[in-house]
Amino acid sequence: MTTLVSVKNWKISRPWPLISPNIVAVSNPLRLGFNVVGHLRIHVDIGRIDQVAQQLKQIPALWFIVKTSGASTCIDAEFKLKLQSI
């Protein structure tokens, strides 16, 4: 059985009826008026990762903060700024 999903003018055909398509909108921050964008990776001791994440949440320019663990424990954060002049 093939399920057909229509999103605006797109038609997505998928043979598995239990899998939903993931649709993600991606914007261009530079075209939205942000003239500085970037990504931070901060390596943190596992015992302090929550404390550091809470401190980072206080910075308005950081809009996406993720705590990761594995081979190294770190925090990834993305930022965007509008500056009057560069």
C-alpha positions as CSV (number, residue, x, y, z in Angstrom):
1,M,0.0,0.0,0.0
2,T,1.3,3.5,-0.9
3,T,0.3,6.5,1.2
4,L,0.3,9.9,-0.5
5,V,0.8,13.1,1.6
6,S,0.2,16.5,0.0
7,V,2.0,19.5,1.5
8,K,1.1,22.7,-0.5
9,N,2.1,21.7,-4.0
10,W,4.4,18.9,-3.1
11,K,3.3,15.3,-3.3
12,I,5.3,12.8,-1.2
13,S,4.8,9.1,-2.0
14,R,5.9,6.7,0.7
15,P,5.4,2.9,0.7
16,W,5.4,2.6,4.5
17,P,2.1,3.7,6.0
18,L,3.5,4.0,9.6
19,I,6.3,6.5,8.8
20,S,5.4,10.2,8.7
21,P,7.5,12.6,6.6
22,N,9.5,15.2,8.6
23,I,9.3,18.6,7.0
24,V,11.7,21.3,8.3
25,A,11.8,24.9,7.4
26,V,15.2,26.4,7.3
27,S,15.7,30.2,7.2
28,N,18.7,32.2,6.2
29,P,19.6,34.5,9.2
30,L,21.6,36.9,7.0
31,R,18.5,37.5,4.8
32,L,16.4,38.1,7.9
33,G,18.7,41.0,9.0
34,F,21.1,39.2,11.3
35,N,24.6,40.2,10.3
36,V,26.5,37.9,12.7
37,V,25.8,34.2,13.1
38,G,27.9,31.5,14.6
39,H,28.2,28.2,16.5
40,L,30.0,27.5,19.8
41,R,31.2,24.2,21.2
42,I,32.3,24.4,24.8
43,H,33.9,21.3,26.4
44,V,32.6,21.0,29.9
45,D,33.2,18.7,32.9
46,I,30.2,16.4,33.2
47,G,29.6,17.6,36.8
48,R,29.2,21.2,35.7
49,I,27.3,20.8,32.4
50,D,23.9,21.8,33.9
51,Q,25.4,24.8,35.6
52,V,27.1,26.0,32.4
53,A,23.9,25.4,30.3
54,Q,21.9,27.5,32.8
55,Q,24.4,30.3,32.6
56,L,24.3,30.2,28.8
57,K,20.5,30.5,28.8
58,Q,21.0,34.0,30.2
59,I,22.6,35.2,27.0
60,P,19.8,36.5,24.7
61,A,21.8,36.0,21.5
62,L,22.0,32.2,22.0
63,W,18.9,30.8,20.5
64,F,19.8,27.0,20.4
65,I,21.6,25.3,23.3
66,V,22.2,21.5,23.3
67,K,24.0,19.4,26.0
68,T,25.9,16.4,24.5
69,S,27.8,13.5,26.0
70,G,29.9,10.7,24.6
71,A,33.6,10.7,23.7
72,S,33.6,14.3,25.1
73,T,31.0,16.2,27.1
74,C,30.2,19.5,25.6
75,I,27.6,22.1,25.0
76,D,26.8,23.3,21.5
77,A,25.1,26.6,21.0
78,E,24.1,28.7,18.0
79,F,23.9,32.5,18.1
80,K,22.7,35.3,15.8
81,L,23.1,39.0,16.3
82,K,21.9,42.2,14.7
83,L,24.6,44.9,15.0
84,Q,24.2,48.5,14.0
85,S,27.5,48.5,12.2
86,I,30.3,46.0,11.7
